Amino acid sequence: MPLEWEQTVVDSRDPAALGRWWAQALAWVVVNDAPDEFEIRPEPDRLPGLIFVPVPEPKLSKNRLHLDFRPDDQAAEVQRLLEHGARPADVGQGEDATWMVLTDPEGNEFCVLSSRRQR
């Protein structure tokens, strides 16, 4: 029996707030809003999802795992995410990178790749 990717777990100081931020950023739906986990998915019955769980410590260094997103329009999507509260990040990607590194409100890095039409 093959494995099915169920979800990606994100440690968080405030799972509900961070989960809501990502739900709005991705236009996903909340499927679980419990004190010990906040889960979002693209649609209620569609996997994989993101699940946010509480941890007592803040994020201290660069993520070992991050999410990449490929938009139709990179510039417009980066601008929308910045207006939504994302922040630019420098993780050593260099000036010639075709992707933009951003962070969510708790400092988790993610990338907005080059636009589909530029590929």
N, C-alpha and C positions, 0 to 999 in steps of 0.2 A: 504494500500500500504506500503510495507516495506521500510525502509531506505536503501540507497546505500551509501557506504563509497566512497566519491569522492576524497578527498585528505587530507593530513595533512599539516597544515600551520606552517611555520618556520619563526619566526621573525629574521631579519638579518640586519646587518649594510651595507652589500654589497650583495644584493640578487642575482645579476648575477654571481658574483665570487663564492659565496657559492653554488648556484644552479649548476654551471658548475662543481664544485668540486664533488658534490654528483652524478651528471650525469655520470662523469667518474668513480667514485668509484663503482657505481651500474651497469654501462653499460646500462643506461637508455637514453631516447631521450628527447630533449627539445621540448615542445609543445607550450610554450608561453614565449617570451622574451620581455615583455613590461616594461617600467620604474617602474610601480607600482607593478609588480608581475612577477616572473620567475618560470615557472612550468615545471616539468619533470615527465615522466611516464615510466613504463617498456616498453611499446609500445605506439604508438600514440593514439590508441583507447582502451587501457587497463587501468583500474582503480585498486586501488587508485594511486594517484600521490602525489608528494611533491610540494608544492608551497611556494616560498620564497618571503616575503614581507619586505619592508623597515621599519625600526624603528630607531629613533635617538640615543637610548641608547645602550651601550654594554651589553652583558650578564653578570650578576653579581653573580649568585649562581647556584647551582645544578638544572638541569631540573626537572620539575615535571612530565614530560612525555618524554620517549625516545624510540628509535627504537631498536629492537633486530633482529639480523641476524643469521641464522643457515647455516654455510658453509659445504662443503664437507670435507675441510681440514682446521681446525681452525688455526694451526700454519702458514700455507702458506698464508691464507687470512689476518691474523693479520700483517704479514710481508709486504704483498702487500699494505695494507692500511697505514702502517707506512711510507713506501717508498713514498706513494702518499701524505703524509702530515698530516696524523692523528697523534695524540699524546696519550700516555697511560694516564689513569686517575685513581685516587684512590677516590672512593666515599664511602669507608667503606666496600667494598665487601669481604675483608679478603683474606688470603693466600690460602685457600682451595677452592676458587671459581672455578667453571668449565667454567666460561665465562671470557672474557677480556673486560674491559671497556676502550673505546677510546673516543677521542673527535675529532670533525671536526675542520677546521681552525678557526672557531669563538667560539670554546669551548663547543659546544653542545655534550653531552654525548650520546654514543650508545654502544651496546654490541655485541660482536661476541661470540656466544654461542659455546658449544662444537661441535665437528665435527659430522656429521650424522653417520659416521661409528663407532663412539665411543658410541652411544646410545644403 
